[in-house]
Amino acid sequence: MNDRLLLAGMLSSATLINRFFPAGQVYKNFYKSSENLFDLLQFPDIWLLAYFKWELEFLETLGFGLDLKTCAVTGSSEDLTFISPKTGRAVSQAAAGEWSYRLLPFPVAANGDVNSLEDILEGLRISQFFLEKKVLATFGMEHLPAARARFISSLERKIKN
């Protein structure tokens, strides 16, 4: 592997698994997803999106999945623009109304609509919010693994260059 960003992402995923999954527990479907993620390392153009989707599945497997398919208020799947920071559910532009300033931006990467590395970074910041808010609190931890922070820093550097 000759790409530091991909290596940082691989280490991030391995560290998240090691830190948050209890030893001896079997997560067959998630194991397969992780295996698929590592297989995709040979395709750097799609790997970062795959990693973001993997983090969403990581949250789901731990019991903190985001519901990004339909609006929490209207049930519509159209015009999803925000995510509730409390529930992790999508909210449409119309339903958000005057409360939009309290909501998180809906990551376009969640739909696979990626036009830039910034789109991936935005998605990873959203997943980080829920990792910090839900997962760390549940596990009684204060910080995500350093490997994840290094991965985000590597992505930010790549965007700047």
Phi and psi in radians as a Rosetta constraint file:
Dihedral C 1 N 2 CA 2 C 2 CIRCULARHARMONIC -2.018 0.35
Dihedral N 2 CA 2 C 2 N 3 CIRCULARHARMONIC 0.259 0.35
Dihedral C 2 N 3 CA 3 C 3 CIRCULARHARMONIC -2.099 0.35
Dihedral N 3 CA 3 C 3 N 4 CIRCULARHARMONIC 1.986 0.35
Dihedral C 3 N 4 CA 4 C 4 CIRCULARHARMONIC -1.112 0.35
Dihedral N 4 CA 4 C 4 N 5 CIRCULARHARMONIC -0.607 0.35
Dihedral C 4 N 5 CA 5 C 5 CIRCULARHARMONIC -1.114 0.35
Dihedral N 5 CA 5 C 5 N 6 CIRCULARHARMONIC -0.798 0.35
Dihedral C 5 N 6 CA 6 C 6 CIRCULARHARMONIC -1.134 0.35
Dihedral N 6 CA 6 C 6 N 7 CIRCULARHARMONIC -0.696 0.35
Dihedral C 6 N 7 CA 7 C 7 CIRCULARHARMONIC -1.077 0.35
Dihedral N 7 CA 7 C 7 N 8 CIRCULARHARMONIC -0.756 0.35
Dihedral C 7 N 8 CA 8 C 8 CIRCULARHARMONIC -1.083 0.35
Dihedral N 8 CA 8 C 8 N 9 CIRCULARHARMONIC -0.686 0.35
Dihedral C 8 N 9 CA 9 C 9 CIRCULARHARMONIC -1.158 0.35
Dihedral N 9 CA 9 C 9 N 10 CIRCULARHARMONIC -0.727 0.35
Dihedral C 9 N 10 CA 10 C 10 CIRCULARHARMONIC -1.082 0.35
Dihedral N 10 CA 10 C 10 N 11 CIRCULARHARMONIC -0.770 0.35
Dihedral C 10 N 11 CA 11 C 11 CIRCULARHARMONIC -1.127 0.35
Dihedral N 11 CA 11 C 11 N 12 CIRCULARHARMONIC -0.653 0.35
Dihedral C 11 N 12 CA 12 C 12 CIRCULARHARMONIC -1.055 0.35
Dihedral N 12 CA 12 C 12 N 13 CIRCULARHARMONIC -0.840 0.35
Dihedral C 12 N 13 CA 13 C 13 CIRCULARHARMONIC -1.114 0.35
Dihedral N 13 CA 13 C 13 N 14 CIRCULARHARMONIC -0.758 0.35
Dihedral C 13 N 14 CA 14 C 14 CIRCULARHARMONIC -1.106 0.35
Dihedral N 14 CA 14 C 14 N 15 CIRCULARHARMONIC -0.681 0.35
Dihedral C 14 N 15 CA 15 C 15 CIRCULARHARMONIC -1.218 0.35
Dihedral N 15 CA 15 C 15 N 16 CIRCULARHARMONIC -0.696 0.35
Dihedral C 15 N 16 CA 16 C 16 CIRCULARHARMONIC -1.072 0.35
Dihedral N 16 CA 16 C 16 N 17 CIRCULARHARMONIC -0.771 0.35
Dihedral C 16 N 17 CA 17 C 17 CIRCULARHARMONIC -1.055 0.35
Dihedral N 17 CA 17 C 17 N 18 CIRCULARHARMONIC -0.855 0.35
Dihedral C 17 N 18 CA 18 C 18 CIRCULARHARMONIC -1.082 0.35
Dihedral N 18 CA 18 C 18 N 19 CIRCULARHARMONIC -0.678 0.35
Dihedral C 18 N 19 CA 19 C 19 CIRCULARHARMONIC -1.321 0.35
Dihedral N 19 CA 19 C 19 N 20 CIRCULARHARMONIC -0.664 0.35
Dihedral C 19 N 20 CA 20 C 20 CIRCULARHARMONIC -1.934 0.35
Dihedral N 20 CA 20 C 20 N 21 CIRCULARHARMONIC -0.228 0.35
Dihedral C 20 N 21 CA 21 C 21 CIRCULARHARMONIC -1.694 0.35
Dihedral N 21 CA 21 C 21 N 22 CIRCULARHARMONIC 2.195 0.35
Dihedral C 21 N 22 CA 22 C 22 CIRCULARHARMONIC -1.078 0.35
Dihedral N 22 CA 22 C 22 N 23 CIRCULARHARMONIC 2.425 0.35
Dihedral C 22 N 23 CA 23 C 23 CIRCULARHARMONIC -1.072 0.35
Dihedral N 23 CA 23 C 23 N 24 CIRCULARHARMONIC 2.427 0.35
Dihedral C 23 N 24 CA 24 C 24 CIRCULARHARMONIC 1.539 0.35
Dihedral N 24 CA 24 C 24 N 25 CIRCULARHARMONIC -0.209 0.35
Dihedral C 24 N 25 CA 25 C 25 CIRCULARHARMONIC -1.415 0.35
Dihedral N 25 CA 25 C 25 N 26 CIRCULARHARMONIC 2.513 0.35
Dihedral C 25 N 26 CA 26 C 26 CIRCULARHARMONIC -1.833 0.35
Dihedral N 26 CA 26 C 26 N 27 CIRCULARHARMONIC 2.147 0.35
Dihedral C 26 N 27 CA 27 C 27 CIRCULARHARMONIC -2.158 0.35
Dihedral N 27 CA 27 C 27 N 28 CIRCULARHARMONIC 1.282 0.35
Dihedral C 27 N 28 CA 28 C 28 CIRCULARHARMONIC -0.971 0.35
Dihedral N 28 CA 28 C 28 N 29 CIRCULARHARMONIC -0.873 0.35
Dihedral C 28 N 29 CA 29 C 29 CIRCULARHARMONIC -1.143 0.35
Dihedral N 29 CA 29 C 29 N 30 CIRCULARHARMONIC -0.732 0.35
Dihedral C 29 N 30 CA 30 C 30 CIRCULARHARMONIC -1.208 0.35
Dihedral N 30 CA 30 C 30 N 31 CIRCULARHARMONIC -0.616 0.35
Dihedral C 30 N 31 CA 31 C 31 CIRCULARHARMONIC -1.025 0.35
Dihedral N 31 CA 31 C 31 N 32 CIRCULARHARMONIC -0.779 0.35
Dihedral C 31 N 32 CA 32 C 32 CIRCULARHARMONIC -1.112 0.35
Dihedral N 32 CA 32 C 32 N 33 CIRCULARHARMONIC -0.711 0.35
Dihedral C 32 N 33 CA 33 C 33 CIRCULARHARMONIC -1.097 0.35
Dihedral N 33 CA 33 C 33 N 34 CIRCULARHARMONIC -0.689 0.35
Dihedral C 33 N 34 CA 34 C 34 CIRCULARHARMONIC -1.172 0.35
Dihedral N 34 CA 34 C 34 N 35 CIRCULARHARMONIC -0.708 0.35
Dihedral C 34 N 35 CA 35 C 35 CIRCULARHARMONIC -1.068 0.35
Dihedral N 35 CA 35 C 35 N 36 CIRCULARHARMONIC -0.758 0.35
Dihedral C 35 N 36 CA 36 C 36 CIRCULARHARMONIC -1.091 0.35
Dihedral N 36 CA 36 C 36 N 37 CIRCULARHARMONIC -0.694 0.35
Dihedral C 36 N 37 CA 37 C 37 CIRCULARHARMONIC -1.039 0.35
Dihedral N 37 CA 37 C 37 N 38 CIRCULARHARMONIC -0.800 0.35
Dihedral C 37 N 38 CA 38 C 38 CIRCULARHARMONIC -1.164 0.35
Dihedral N 38 CA 38 C 38 N 39 CIRCULARHARMONIC -0.607 0.35
Dihedral C 38 N 39 CA 39 C 39 CIRCULARHARMONIC -1.105 0.35
Dihedral N 39 CA 39 C 39 N 40 CIRCULARHARMONIC -0.537 0.35
Dihedral C 39 N 40 CA 40 C 40 CIRCULARHARMONIC -1.350 0.35
Dihedral N 40 CA 40 C 40 N 41 CIRCULARHARMONIC -0.080 0.35
Dihedral C 40 N 41 CA 41 C 41 CIRCULARHARMONIC -0.989 0.35
Dihedral N 41 CA 41 C 41 N 42 CIRCULARHARMONIC -0.440 0.35
Dihedral C 41 N 42 CA 42 C 42 CIRCULARHARMONIC -1.313 0.35
Dihedral N 42 CA 42 C 42 N 43 CIRCULARHARMONIC -0.089 0.35
Dihedral C 42 N 43 CA 43 C 43 CIRCULARHARMONIC -2.115 0.35
Dihedral N 43 CA 43 C 43 N 44 CIRCULARHARMONIC 1.338 0.35
Dihedral C 43 N 44 CA 44 C 44 CIRCULARHARMONIC -1.057 0.35
Dihedral N 44 CA 44 C 44 N 45 CIRCULARHARMONIC -0.434 0.35
Dihedral C 44 N 45 CA 45 C 45 CIRCULARHARMONIC -1.171 0.35
Dihedral N 45 CA 45 C 45 N 46 CIRCULARHARMONIC -0.476 0.35
Dihedral C 45 N 46 CA 46 C 46 CIRCULARHARMONIC -1.948 0.35
Dihedral N 46 CA 46 C 46 N 47 CIRCULARHARMONIC -0.129 0.35
Dihedral C 46 N 47 CA 47 C 47 CIRCULARHARMONIC -1.132 0.35
Dihedral N 47 CA 47 C 47 N 48 CIRCULARHARMONIC -0.693 0.35
Dihedral C 47 N 48 CA 48 C 48 CIRCULARHARMONIC -1.124 0.35
Dihedral N 48 CA 48 C 48 N 49 CIRCULARHARMONIC -0.689 0.35
Dihedral C 48 N 49 CA 49 C 49 CIRCULARHARMONIC -1.135 0.35
Dihedral N 49 CA 49 C 49 N 50 CIRCULARHARMONIC -0.727 0.35
Dihedral C 49 N 50 CA 50 C 50 CIRCULARHARMONIC -1.063 0.35
Dihedral N 50 CA 50 C 50 N 51 CIRCULARHARMONIC -0.681 0.35
Dihedral C 50 N 51 CA 51 C 51 CIRCULARHARMONIC -1.109 0.35
Dihedral N 51 CA 51 C 51 N 52 CIRCULARHARMONIC -0.785 0.35
Dihedral C 51 N 52 CA 52 C 52 CIRCULARHARMONIC -1.014 0.35
Dihedral N 52 CA 52 C 52 N 53 CIRCULARHARMONIC -0.821 0.35
Dihedral C 52 N 53 CA 53 C 53 CIRCULARHARMONIC -1.086 0.35
Dihedral N 53 CA 53 C 53 N 54 CIRCULARHARMONIC -0.638 0.35
Dihedral C 53 N 54 CA 54 C 54 CIRCULARHARMONIC -1.095 0.35
Dihedral N 54 CA 54 C 54 N 55 CIRCULARHARMONIC -0.729 0.35
Dihedral C 54 N 55 CA 55 C 55 CIRCULARHARMONIC -1.110 0.35
Dihedral N 55 CA 55 C 55 N 56 CIRCULARHARMONIC -0.647 0.35
Dihedral C 55 N 56 CA 56 C 56 CIRCULARHARMONIC -1.096 0.35
Dihedral N 56 CA 56 C 56 N 57 CIRCULARHARMONIC -0.713 0.35
Dihedral C 56 N 57 CA 57 C 57 CIRCULARHARMONIC -1.194 0.35
Dihedral N 57 CA 57 C 57 N 58 CIRCULARHARMONIC -0.611 0.35
Dihedral C 57 N 58 CA 58 C 58 CIRCULARHARMONIC -1.003 0.35
Dihedral N 58 CA 58 C 58 N 59 CIRCULARHARMONIC -0.854 0.35
Dihedral C 58 N 59 CA 59 C 59 CIRCULARHARMONIC -1.028 0.35
Dihedral N 59 CA 59 C 59 N 60 CIRCULARHARMONIC -0.775 0.35
Dihedral C 59 N 60 CA 60 C 60 CIRCULARHARMONIC -1.059 0.35
Dihedral N 60 CA 60 C 60 N 61 CIRCULARHARMONIC -0.796 0.35
Dihedral C 60 N 61 CA 61 C 61 CIRCULARHARMONIC -1.097 0.35
Dihedral N 61 CA 61 C 61 N 62 CIRCULARHARMONIC -0.599 0.35
Dihedral C 61 N 62 CA 62 C 62 CIRCULARHARMONIC -1.416 0.35
Dihedral N 62 CA 62 C 62 N 63 CIRCULARHARMONIC -0.068 0.35
Dihedral C 62 N 63 CA 63 C 63 CIRCULARHARMONIC 1.683 0.35
Dihedral N 63 CA 63 C 63 N 64 CIRCULARHARMONIC 0.244 0.35
Dihedral C 63 N 64 CA 64 C 64 CIRCULARHARMONIC -2.171 0.35
Dihedral N 64 CA 64 C 64 N 65 CIRCULARHARMONIC 0.651 0.35
Dihedral C 64 N 65 CA 65 C 65 CIRCULARHARMONIC -1.114 0.35
Dihedral N 65 CA 65 C 65 N 66 CIRCULARHARMONIC 2.595 0.35
Dihedral C 65 N 66 CA 66 C 66 CIRCULARHARMONIC -1.609 0.35
Dihedral N 66 CA 66 C 66 N 67 CIRCULARHARMONIC 2.519 0.35
Dihedral C 66 N 67 CA 67 C 67 CIRCULARHARMONIC -1.853 0.35
Dihedral N 67 CA 67 C 67 N 68 CIRCULARHARMONIC 1.695 0.35
Dihedral C 67 N 68 CA 68 C 68 CIRCULARHARMONIC -1.918 0.35
Dihedral N 68 CA 68 C 68 N 69 CIRCULARHARMONIC 0.236 0.35
Dihedral C 68 N 69 CA 69 C 69 CIRCULARHARMONIC -1.540 0.35
Dihedral N 69 CA 69 C 69 N 70 CIRCULARHARMONIC -0.665 0.35
Dihedral C 69 N 70 CA 70 C 70 CIRCULARHARMONIC -2.415 0.35
Dihedral N 70 CA 70 C 70 N 71 CIRCULARHARMONIC 2.766 0.35
Dihedral C 70 N 71 CA 71 C 71 CIRCULARHARMONIC -1.199 0.35
Dihedral N 71 CA 71 C 71 N 72 CIRCULARHARMONIC 2.311 0.35
Dihedral C 71 N 72 CA 72 C 72 CIRCULARHARMONIC -1.119 0.35
Dihedral N 72 CA 72 C 72 N 73 CIRCULARHARMONIC -0.444 0.35
Dihedral C 72 N 73 CA 73 C 73 CIRCULARHARMONIC -1.623 0.35
Dihedral N 73 CA 73 C 73 N 74 CIRCULARHARMONIC -0.826 0.35
Dihedral C 73 N 74 CA 74 C 74 CIRCULARHARMONIC -1.799 0.35
Dihedral N 74 CA 74 C 74 N 75 CIRCULARHARMONIC -0.351 0.35
Dihedral C 74 N 75 CA 75 C 75 CIRCULARHARMONIC 1.451 0.35
Dihedral N 75 CA 75 C 75 N 76 CIRCULARHARMONIC -0.067 0.35
Dihedral C 75 N 76 CA 76 C 76 CIRCULARHARMONIC -1.327 0.35
Dihedral N 76 CA 76 C 76 N 77 CIRCULARHARMONIC 2.642 0.35
Dihedral C 76 N 77 CA 77 C 77 CIRCULARHARMONIC -1.787 0.35
Dihedral N 77 CA 77 C 77 N 78 CIRCULARHARMONIC 0.136 0.35
Dihedral C 77 N 78 CA 78 C 78 CIRCULARHARMONIC -1.664 0.35
Dihedral N 78 CA 78 C 78 N 79 CIRCULARHARMONIC 2.575 0.35
Dihedral C 78 N 79 CA 79 C 79 CIRCULARHARMONIC 0.998 0.35
Dihedral N 79 CA 79 C 79 N 80 CIRCULARHARMONIC 0.665 0.35
Dihedral C 79 N 80 CA 80 C 80 CIRCULARHARMONIC -1.267 0.35
Dihedral N 80 CA 80 C 80 N 81 CIRCULARHARMONIC 2.064 0.35
Dihedral C 80 N 81 CA 81 C 81 CIRCULARHARMONIC -2.160 0.35
Dihedral N 81 CA 81 C 81 N 82 CIRCULARHARMONIC -0.364 0.35
Dihedral C 81 N 82 CA 82 C 82 CIRCULARHARMONIC -2.380 0.35
Dihedral N 82 CA 82 C 82 N 83 CIRCULARHARMONIC 2.952 0.35
Dihedral C 82 N 83 CA 83 C 83 CIRCULARHARMONIC -2.294 0.35
Dihedral N 83 CA 83 C 83 N 84 CIRCULARHARMONIC 2.365 0.35
Dihedral C 83 N 84 CA 84 C 84 CIRCULARHARMONIC -1.254 0.35
Dihedral N 84 CA 84 C 84 N 85 CIRCULARHARMONIC 2.182 0.35
Dihedral C 84 N 85 CA 85 C 85 CIRCULARHARMONIC -1.209 0.35
Dihedral N 85 CA 85 C 85 N 86 CIRCULARHARMONIC -0.303 0.35
Dihedral C 85 N 86 CA 86 C 86 CIRCULARHARMONIC -1.486 0.35
Dihedral N 86 CA 86 C 86 N 87 CIRCULARHARMONIC -0.766 0.35
Dihedral C 86 N 87 CA 87 C 87 CIRCULARHARMONIC -1.813 0.35
Dihedral N 87 CA 87 C 87 N 88 CIRCULARHARMONIC -0.340 0.35
Dihedral C 87 N 88 CA 88 C 88 CIRCULARHARMONIC 1.303 0.35
Dihedral N 88 CA 88 C 88 N 89 CIRCULARHARMONIC 0.325 0.35
Dihedral C 88 N 89 CA 89 C 89 CIRCULARHARMONIC -1.791 0.35
Dihedral N 89 CA 89 C 89 N 90 CIRCULARHARMONIC 2.587 0.35
Dihedral C 89 N 90 CA 90 C 90 CIRCULARHARMONIC -1.207 0.35
Dihedral N 90 CA 90 C 90 N 91 CIRCULARHARMONIC 2.653 0.35
Dihedral C 90 N 91 CA 91 C 91 CIRCULARHARMONIC -2.402 0.35
Dihedral N 91 CA 91 C 91 N 92 CIRCULARHARMONIC 2.348 0.35
Dihedral C 91 N 92 CA 92 C 92 CIRCULARHARMONIC -1.359 0.35
Dihedral N 92 CA 92 C 92 N 93 CIRCULARHARMONIC 2.833 0.35
Dihedral C 92 N 93 CA 93 C 93 CIRCULARHARMONIC -1.006 0.35
Dihedral N 93 CA 93 C 93 N 94 CIRCULARHARMONIC -0.816 0.35
Dihedral C 93 N 94 CA 94 C 94 CIRCULARHARMONIC -1.133 0.35
Dihedral N 94 CA 94 C 94 N 95 CIRCULARHARMONIC -0.716 0.35
Dihedral C 94 N 95 CA 95 C 95 CIRCULARHARMONIC -1.259 0.35
Dihedral N 95 CA 95 C 95 N 96 CIRCULARHARMONIC -0.479 0.35
Dihedral C 95 N 96 CA 96 C 96 CIRCULARHARMONIC -1.155 0.35
Dihedral N 96 CA 96 C 96 N 97 CIRCULARHARMONIC -0.704 0.35
Dihedral C 96 N 97 CA 97 C 97 CIRCULARHARMONIC 0.864 0.35
Dihedral N 97 CA 97 C 97 N 98 CIRCULARHARMONIC -2.323 0.35
Dihedral C 97 N 98 CA 98 C 98 CIRCULARHARMONIC -1.287 0.35
Dihedral N 98 CA 98 C 98 N 99 CIRCULARHARMONIC -0.099 0.35
Dihedral C 98 N 99 CA 99 C 99 CIRCULARHARMONIC -1.610 0.35
Dihedral N 99 CA 99 C 99 N 100 CIRCULARHARMONIC 0.027 0.35
Dihedral C 99 N 100 CA 100 C 100 CIRCULARHARMONIC -1.001 0.35
Dihedral N 100 CA 100 C 100 N 101 CIRCULARHARMONIC -0.544 0.35
Dihedral C 100 N 101 CA 101 C 101 CIRCULARHARMONIC -1.172 0.35
Dihedral N 101 CA 101 C 101 N 102 CIRCULARHARMONIC -0.288 0.35
Dihedral C 101 N 102 CA 102 C 102 CIRCULARHARMONIC -1.639 0.35
Dihedral N 102 CA 102 C 102 N 103 CIRCULARHARMONIC -0.075 0.35
Dihedral C 102 N 103 CA 103 C 103 CIRCULARHARMONIC -1.782 0.35
Dihedral N 103 CA 103 C 103 N 104 CIRCULARHARMONIC 2.785 0.35
Dihedral C 103 N 104 CA 104 C 104 CIRCULARHARMONIC -1.549 0.35
Dihedral N 104 CA 104 C 104 N 105 CIRCULARHARMONIC 2.651 0.35
Dihedral C 104 N 105 CA 105 C 105 CIRCULARHARMONIC -1.216 0.35
Dihedral N 105 CA 105 C 105 N 106 CIRCULARHARMONIC 2.484 0.35
Dihedral C 105 N 106 CA 106 C 106 CIRCULARHARMONIC -1.315 0.35
Dihedral N 106 CA 106 C 106 N 107 CIRCULARHARMONIC 2.150 0.35
Dihedral C 106 N 107 CA 107 C 107 CIRCULARHARMONIC -1.327 0.35
Dihedral N 107 CA 107 C 107 N 108 CIRCULARHARMONIC 2.148 0.35
Dihedral C 107 N 108 CA 108 C 108 CIRCULARHARMONIC -1.072 0.35
Dihedral N 108 CA 108 C 108 N 109 CIRCULARHARMONIC -0.444 0.35
Dihedral C 108 N 109 CA 109 C 109 CIRCULARHARMONIC -1.113 0.35
Dihedral N 109 CA 109 C 109 N 110 CIRCULARHARMONIC -0.392 0.35
Dihedral C 109 N 110 CA 110 C 110 CIRCULARHARMONIC -1.101 0.35
Dihedral N 110 CA 110 C 110 N 111 CIRCULARHARMONIC -0.473 0.35
Dihedral C 110 N 111 CA 111 C 111 CIRCULARHARMONIC -1.699 0.35
Dihedral N 111 CA 111 C 111 N 112 CIRCULARHARMONIC 0.045 0.35
Dihedral C 111 N 112 CA 112 C 112 CIRCULARHARMONIC 1.417 0.35
Dihedral N 112 CA 112 C 112 N 113 CIRCULARHARMONIC 0.115 0.35
Dihedral C 112 N 113 CA 113 C 113 CIRCULARHARMONIC -1.516 0.35
Dihedral N 113 CA 113 C 113 N 114 CIRCULARHARMONIC 1.376 0.35
Dihedral C 113 N 114 CA 114 C 114 CIRCULARHARMONIC -1.884 0.35
Dihedral N 114 CA 114 C 114 N 115 CIRCULARHARMONIC 2.118 0.35
Dihedral C 114 N 115 CA 115 C 115 CIRCULARHARMONIC -1.921 0.35
Dihedral N 115 CA 115 C 115 N 116 CIRCULARHARMONIC -0.223 0.35
Dihedral C 115 N 116 CA 116 C 116 CIRCULARHARMONIC -2.789 0.35
Dihedral N 116 CA 116 C 116 N 117 CIRCULARHARMONIC 2.920 0.35
Dihedral C 116 N 117 CA 117 C 117 CIRCULARHARMONIC -1.126 0.35
Dihedral N 117 CA 117 C 117 N 118 CIRCULARHARMONIC -0.485 0.35
Dihedral C 117 N 118 CA 118 C 118 CIRCULARHARMONIC -1.071 0.35
Dihedral N 118 CA 118 C 118 N 119 CIRCULARHARMONIC -0.611 0.35
Dihedral C 118 N 119 CA 119 C 119 CIRCULARHARMONIC -1.101 0.35
Dihedral N 119 CA 119 C 119 N 120 CIRCULARHARMONIC -0.710 0.35
Dihedral C 119 N 120 CA 120 C 120 CIRCULARHARMONIC -1.149 0.35
Dihedral N 120 CA 120 C 120 N 121 CIRCULARHARMONIC -0.801 0.35
Dihedral C 120 N 121 CA 121 C 121 CIRCULARHARMONIC -1.046 0.35
Dihedral N 121 CA 121 C 121 N 122 CIRCULARHARMONIC -0.730 0.35
Dihedral C 121 N 122 CA 122 C 122 CIRCULARHARMONIC -1.036 0.35
Dihedral N 122 CA 122 C 122 N 123 CIRCULARHARMONIC -0.768 0.35
Dihedral C 122 N 123 CA 123 C 123 CIRCULARHARMONIC -1.096 0.35
Dihedral N 123 CA 123 C 123 N 124 CIRCULARHARMONIC -0.732 0.35
Dihedral C 123 N 124 CA 124 C 124 CIRCULARHARMONIC -1.178 0.35
Dihedral N 124 CA 124 C 124 N 125 CIRCULARHARMONIC -0.535 0.35
Dihedral C 124 N 125 CA 125 C 125 CIRCULARHARMONIC -1.195 0.35
Dihedral N 125 CA 125 C 125 N 126 CIRCULARHARMONIC -0.628 0.35
Dihedral C 125 N 126 CA 126 C 126 CIRCULARHARMONIC -1.173 0.35
Dihedral N 126 CA 126 C 126 N 127 CIRCULARHARMONIC -0.822 0.35
Dihedral C 126 N 127 CA 127 C 127 CIRCULARHARMONIC -1.105 0.35
Dihedral N 127 CA 127 C 127 N 128 CIRCULARHARMONIC -0.610 0.35
Dihedral C 127 N 128 CA 128 C 128 CIRCULARHARMONIC -1.095 0.35
Dihedral N 128 CA 128 C 128 N 129 CIRCULARHARMONIC -0.711 0.35
Dihedral C 128 N 129 CA 129 C 129 CIRCULARHARMONIC -0.962 0.35
Dihedral N 129 CA 129 C 129 N 130 CIRCULARHARMONIC -0.820 0.35
Dihedral C 129 N 130 CA 130 C 130 CIRCULARHARMONIC -1.316 0.35
Dihedral N 130 CA 130 C 130 N 131 CIRCULARHARMONIC -0.563 0.35
Dihedral C 130 N 131 CA 131 C 131 CIRCULARHARMONIC -1.053 0.35
Dihedral N 131 CA 131 C 131 N 132 CIRCULARHARMONIC -0.786 0.35
Dihedral C 131 N 132 CA 132 C 132 CIRCULARHARMONIC -1.239 0.35
Dihedral N 132 CA 132 C 132 N 133 CIRCULARHARMONIC -0.748 0.35
Dihedral C 132 N 133 CA 133 C 133 CIRCULARHARMONIC -1.289 0.35
Dihedral N 133 CA 133 C 133 N 134 CIRCULARHARMONIC -0.733 0.35
Dihedral C 133 N 134 CA 134 C 134 CIRCULARHARMONIC -1.744 0.35
Dihedral N 134 CA 134 C 134 N 135 CIRCULARHARMONIC -0.952 0.35
Dihedral C 134 N 135 CA 135 C 135 CIRCULARHARMONIC -1.222 0.35
Dihedral N 135 CA 135 C 135 N 136 CIRCULARHARMONIC -0.882 0.35
Dihedral C 135 N 136 CA 136 C 136 CIRCULARHARMONIC -1.036 0.35
Dihedral N 136 CA 136 C 136 N 137 CIRCULARHARMONIC -0.740 0.35
Dihedral C 136 N 137 CA 137 C 137 CIRCULARHARMONIC -1.090 0.35
Dihedral N 137 CA 137 C 137 N 138 CIRCULARHARMONIC -0.741 0.35
Dihedral C 137 N 138 CA 138 C 138 CIRCULARHARMONIC -1.129 0.35
Dihedral N 138 CA 138 C 138 N 139 CIRCULARHARMONIC -0.673 0.35
Dihedral C 138 N 139 CA 139 C 139 CIRCULARHARMONIC -1.571 0.35
Dihedral N 139 CA 139 C 139 N 140 CIRCULARHARMONIC 0.035 0.35
Dihedral C 139 N 140 CA 140 C 140 CIRCULARHARMONIC 1.157 0.35
Dihedral N 140 CA 140 C 140 N 141 CIRCULARHARMONIC 0.612 0.35
Dihedral C 140 N 141 CA 141 C 141 CIRCULARHARMONIC -1.982 0.35
Dihedral N 141 CA 141 C 141 N 142 CIRCULARHARMONIC 2.763 0.35
Dihedral C 141 N 142 CA 142 C 142 CIRCULARHARMONIC -1.785 0.35
Dihedral N 142 CA 142 C 142 N 143 CIRCULARHARMONIC -0.464 0.35
Dihedral C 142 N 143 CA 143 C 143 CIRCULARHARMONIC -2.382 0.35
Dihedral N 143 CA 143 C 143 N 144 CIRCULARHARMONIC 2.576 0.35
Dihedral C 143 N 144 CA 144 C 144 CIRCULARHARMONIC -1.214 0.35
Dihedral N 144 CA 144 C 144 N 145 CIRCULARHARMONIC 2.793 0.35
Dihedral C 144 N 145 CA 145 C 145 CIRCULARHARMONIC -1.004 0.35
Dihedral N 145 CA 145 C 145 N 146 CIRCULARHARMONIC 2.522 0.35
Dihedral C 145 N 146 CA 146 C 146 CIRCULARHARMONIC -1.018 0.35
Dihedral N 146 CA 146 C 146 N 147 CIRCULARHARMONIC -0.542 0.35
Dihedral C 146 N 147 CA 147 C 147 CIRCULARHARMONIC -1.081 0.35
Dihedral N 147 CA 147 C 147 N 148 CIRCULARHARMONIC -0.601 0.35
Dihedral C 147 N 148 CA 148 C 148 CIRCULARHARMONIC -1.211 0.35
Dihedral N 148 CA 148 C 148 N 149 CIRCULARHARMONIC -0.724 0.35
Dihedral C 148 N 149 CA 149 C 149 CIRCULARHARMONIC -1.093 0.35
Dihedral N 149 CA 149 C 149 N 150 CIRCULARHARMONIC -0.686 0.35
Dihedral C 149 N 150 CA 150 C 150 CIRCULARHARMONIC -1.143 0.35
Dihedral N 150 CA 150 C 150 N 151 CIRCULARHARMONIC -0.651 0.35
Dihedral C 150 N 151 CA 151 C 151 CIRCULARHARMONIC -1.085 0.35
Dihedral N 151 CA 151 C 151 N 152 CIRCULARHARMONIC -0.820 0.35
Dihedral C 151 N 152 CA 152 C 152 CIRCULARHARMONIC -1.096 0.35
Dihedral N 152 CA 152 C 152 N 153 CIRCULARHARMONIC -0.735 0.35
Dihedral C 152 N 153 CA 153 C 153 CIRCULARHARMONIC -1.079 0.35
Dihedral N 153 CA 153 C 153 N 154 CIRCULARHARMONIC -0.700 0.35
Dihedral C 153 N 154 CA 154 C 154 CIRCULARHARMONIC -1.105 0.35
Dihedral N 154 CA 154 C 154 N 155 CIRCULARHARMONIC -0.718 0.35
Dihedral C 154 N 155 CA 155 C 155 CIRCULARHARMONIC -1.152 0.35
Dihedral N 155 CA 155 C 155 N 156 CIRCULARHARMONIC -0.737 0.35
Dihedral C 155 N 156 CA 156 C 156 CIRCULARHARMONIC -1.079 0.35
Dihedral N 156 CA 156 C 156 N 157 CIRCULARHARMONIC -0.701 0.35
Dihedral C 156 N 157 CA 157 C 157 CIRCULARHARMONIC -1.129 0.35
Dihedral N 157 CA 157 C 157 N 158 CIRCULARHARMONIC -0.722 0.35
Dihedral C 157 N 158 CA 158 C 158 CIRCULARHARMONIC -1.105 0.35
Dihedral N 158 CA 158 C 158 N 159 CIRCULARHARMONIC -0.667 0.35
Dihedral C 158 N 159 CA 159 C 159 CIRCULARHARMONIC -1.133 0.35
Dihedral N 159 CA 159 C 159 N 160 CIRCULARHARMONIC -0.714 0.35
Dihedral C 159 N 160 CA 160 C 160 CIRCULARHARMONIC -1.207 0.35
Dihedral N 160 CA 160 C 160 N 161 CIRCULARHARMONIC -0.510 0.35
